[in-house]
Amino acid sequence: MATIVPVRKKRRPIAAGLARRLALTRAERALFARLDTPERIQDFVYAIPSNHEPDGETVLSVREVLRQRRAHCIEGAFVAACALWLHGDPPLLMHLDCDLSDYPHVIALFRRGRCWGAISKTNGVRLRFRDPVYRSLRELAMSYFHEYNNKRGERTLRGYTRPYDLRRVDPALWVTNGKACWEIHDKLAALHHVPLVTPAQVRRLSRLDPFEQRIGKLHQYPNPRRR
């Protein structure tokens, strides 16, 4: 019987002209060349240690994430959006808003066919990668609803934004910026958020049960200050 040799798919090269426009270094270009699928991008983002912000709040650019080897949600979303862009997808972000008792979240969006998926940097088990099976942005946002909760186990997700295309802004503000990228952060937070639940529904929301709350406390990268 003949041996079947699996065919290896060639990696898609990055857009060289775009890489130059983004002012990426040779090492950065080589790294992004390997991240040619959403799944590979997500694996890479997961492998970046969590940014616990020991010296205060940060909004690191793509270059600073790669240099410092740490990231939280918006910082990981920048890296994912940049990788998607270099391989032919638009660099789209979605801002998920929540109750004041919790923290907003930012994800990078991609489409396969007519369906949406998401790449997400999070340190817990809740707000992670979404396969491209969601027929609308609302469907995708709602996929995070059950697990989006605060420390008291209250469900806190309230709304989402339409895709924000990072091609609308200077790449120097989020790709190679050596300072905090607060301008992009503020643009996302100021966008109109489409409500996911009504005030009446919020009043009737259940809480996570004790088992769910215990599982929710698992973290991929423990905070060294809490050991």
N, C-alpha and C positions, 0 to 999 in steps of 0.2 A: 504494500500500500504506500502510495506516495505521501511524503511528509508535507503537510500544509503549513506554509510559512505565512504568518500574519503580515498584512501589508501595513506599514507604518505611514500614517498620514504626515505629510510634510507640514511643518509649521508655517503659518502665514507670516511673511515679513512685515515689519512695521513700515508705516509711511515715512520714507526718508525725508521728504521735504517738510512734513509736519514736525518730525523730530528735530530738524534744524530750527524751525520756527519757534519751537518750544524751548530752544537753547539747552537741550539735553546733552549731557556728557556722553562719551563713548561707553562708559560703564553703565550708565542709566539706559542707553539705547539697547545694550546687550541684555540687560535684565528684562526690559519690557518686551523684547523680541520673544522671550520664552512664555510670556503671559498672553497667549493668543486665543484663549477661550474663557468664558465667564467662570468655568469651574477652576481653571488654573489660576485665574486672578483671585478667586475666593480663597483657594488654598494658600496662596502667597499672603493675602491679607490676614488670614487666620494665624499664620506663622509669625507675624509681627507682634512682639510683646505688647501688652496693653499699656497705654499711656496713663499712668495714675496721677500725672500732674503734681509731682512732689513740690515743685517750686511755684505753683499757681497755675491758673487756667492757660491753656495753649490752643491755638488753631494752626497747627503745623502745615506747611506746604508739602507738596509731593517730595521735593528734594530734601526737606528737613526730616520727613518721616524716614526716608531711605538712609539719611545720614545718622539720625539719632536712634533708629531701630525701635520706634515706639509709635503707637497711634491709638486714638479713640475714634468714635464713630465718624465724624465729619472728615477727620484726617485720613482714615481708611477709605472713605468714599472718594476723596480726591485722588488717591492712588488708583482706585478701581476705575474711575472715570477717565483718567489719563490713559490707562492701559486699553480700555475699550476704544477710546478715540484713535489711538495709534494703530488699532487693528480694524478700523473701518466703521465702528459704531459711534453714534454721537455721545458726548460726555454729559449725560443727564443725571441730575440729582433730584431726590424727593425729600422734603422736610416733613417729618411726622411730629405733630404737636400733641401736647398732653395736658393733663391737669397740672396745676401749679405745684402739686406735691411730688411731681416726678420730673424727669429730664427728657427734653425732645431728642429725636433720633434722626440721623441722615443716612440715606441709602443711595447707592448708584443703581440706575435703572438700565435694563437692556431688553430688547425684543427679539423673539425668534418667531417668525411668521407674524401672526396677529396677536400673539400672547406676550405678556410682560413677565419679567423675572427681576430679581434684585440681588446685588452683592452688598453685604453688610458686615461691618466691623463691630463686634460686641464681645464683651468679656464673659458674658453669661450664656445660658442655654436657650434664651428666649428669642431674641431678635436677629436670627441668623439668615443664611442664604435662602432664597426662594427660587425654585425652578421656574422656567418660563411657561407656566400653564394658566396664568391668570388673564382672563379675557378683557379686563378693564383695570384701570388704575385703582378704582374703588375696591375691586376684588382683591387686588394685591395688598392694598393698605389694610383691608379687613383681615387678611391672613395673619396680621400681627396683633389683632385686637385681644384675643384671649390671653396671650402671654404677656402683654404690655401692662405691667403693674408696678406699684410702688412697694415700699418696705412693709406696709401694712396689709399687702395682698389685695389692694383695691385696683380695679381695672381702670387705667388712666388715659388710654389713647383717645383722642378727641377729633383729630382732623388730619388732613394731608394736603400737600400742594400738587399742582400740576407739575410736569417735568420742568426743571430749570436747566436750560442749556448753557453750559459753561463756555461755549463758543461766543457767547454774548459779551464776555468780559476779557480783559487782557490776561493771557496766560501767566504773565509775570506776577499776577496777584495771587495765584494759587498753585502754580507748578514750581517755580523757582524762587519764590519769595523767601528771603532770609529772615523776615519778621513775621509776626502773627498775622494770619489772614482774616482779620476781623471784618474786613469789608465784605467778603463773600459770605461769611457767617451771618452778618446783619442783613444782607440782601435776601438770603433764604428765610430767615426768621420773619421778615417783613412781608413775605408773599401772602396772598390770600390763601387761607386754608379751608378746604371743603369739609364741612362737618360730617362726621361718621355716625354720631348718635345725637338724639334730641335731649333737652334737659330732663324731660320725663323719663326717658330711658336711662339716663345717668342715675337718677334717684333709685331705680330698681335694679341696678347692676349687682351681681353676686360678687363675692370675694373668692380668691383662691383658697382652697382648703389647705389644712396644715401640711399635707404631703406635698402638694404643689409648691407651697411656699418654701419647704425645705429643699426641694430639688432646685428651685429658682436661685438658691444661694450658692450653687456650685459656680466656680469661676475657673476659667482656663489659665489665667495668670494672676495668682494671689497678689494682693497689695502688700508690699514688703513692710509698710508702716503699720500693718495690722497683725503682723505675726507675733 
